[in-house]
Amino acid sequence: MVTRRQFSREFKLESVKLVTERGVAIAQAARDLDINENVLRRWVRELAQDAQHAFPDGGNMKPELAEIARLKKENAKLRMERDILKKGRGLLREGVDVKFGFMAKHRGIWPVALMCGALDVSRSGFYAWLVRPPSQRSLNNQILSIHVRQSFVGSDRTYGARRVWHDILELGMSCGLHRVERLMREQALRARPRRRGLPIDRGQRSAIADNVLDRQFQAEGPNQKWVADFTYIWTAEGWLYVAAVLDLYSRRIVGWSMQASMTSQLVADALMMAVWRRGNPVELLHHSDQGSQYTSEHFQQLLREQGITCSMSRAGEVWDNSAMESFFSSMKTERIARKVYRTRSQARADVFDYIETFYNPRRRHSTLGYVSPVQFEETQLA
């Protein structure tokens, strides 16, 4: 009996984004993700029809998500006003030209009348501003903005306003530091933040399982040995935690999950995605480190329910899980280290793109004879 494949809501949402936001053809995206083309079309259609309630996990939304959905319906106007003020942070202190510029840029998102009320300006004044010729200062700002951006990009996006200001002065242009700060803010040019230390795992780290894997990182067939771990990605909104499950047979990432918090649910979601995608495998070994998320009763109970044997690295021995460490190292070197993420959503999309459209289907893996994990599985199982 063939077990029907299941996909998490997280996987479906990111799959649809490939088509709707990244412009990938449905047929190509379906091949990259190893799913049926008609299934992906149905996901796109369902999300378009009802974005709030599409793809409920297990038929039930989480309580917090249900509450958010209820508040969205009841407080649509208040939420839009809040978003306007949040997006235009500081605009209430600015002149009408800055406010009108913000409104002109975002009138396709929010109603003009609503923005006028939130920013305390008149509709007639805004429409008059639209047809008014730009002032000399506005023209100068347009020229300055170009040089500000060139300086910022030329520094590999590391310069703050003060260094950009000195670049502008060296060009012989006259302007103040605060003007540069404002022009950078209007273009969302933000210097790369100083790297922060990784969060500290303060959970008890007592071994509850032997190292059954014992660094035997080869498997004779799929779904015999899985290794798992999670890592951290810094964004301007805070940390994004990424958990992954790797099949040692093909080095394919068979499950993953991304959350803003470091909990046992993070690693449990990654495991369940792997179980669903691989059809509830039997006689499976799951190996991880002794992190509190993996030693938690929640995760251990999940392993028992799925009939999965637990294996854990020795304390302080990163080489006991080197295959998983190698994947995260590759992802950070090839993708993450070259990016500065302004939001968790941006980082999530990039990690999803790396795993599902590059690493699994296309990236040549030295351990596999320089073919991709998907190609290796297709060749070996043909």
Salt bridges, closest charged atoms under 4 A:
GLU10 OE2 - ARG348 NH2 3.09
GLU14 OE2 - LYS17 NZ 3.74
GLU14 OE2 - ARG348 NE 3.88
ASP34 OD2 - ARG252 NH2 3.61
GLU37 OE2 - ARG41 NH2 2.69
GLU46 OE2 - ARG42 NE 3.48
ASP50 OD2 - HIS53 ND1 3.22
GLU67 OE2 - ARG70 NH2 2.47
GLU74 OE1 - ARG70 NH1 2.87
ASP83 OD1 - ARG82 NH2 2.88
GLU94 OE2 - ARG185 NH2 3.54
GLU181 OE1 - HIS178 ND1 3.05
GLU186 OE2 - ARG182 NH1 3.16
ASP201 OD2 - ARG205 NH1 2.66
ASP247 OD2 - ARG278 NH2 2.98
GLU297 OE2 - ARG304 NH2 2.62
GLU317 OE1 - ARG215 NH2 3.21
ASP320 OD1 - ARG215 NE 2.63
ASP320 OD2 - ARG314 NE 2.99
GLU334 OE2 - ARG363 NH2 2.95
ASP350 OD1 - ARG335 NH1 2.91
ASP350 OD2 - LYS339 NZ 2.99
ASP353 OD1 - ARG22 NH1 3.83
ASP353 OD2 - ARG335 NH1 3.07
GLU356 OE2 - ARG277 NH1 2.77
GLU377 OE1 - ARG252 NH1 2.92
GLU377 OE2 - ARG278 NH2 2.70
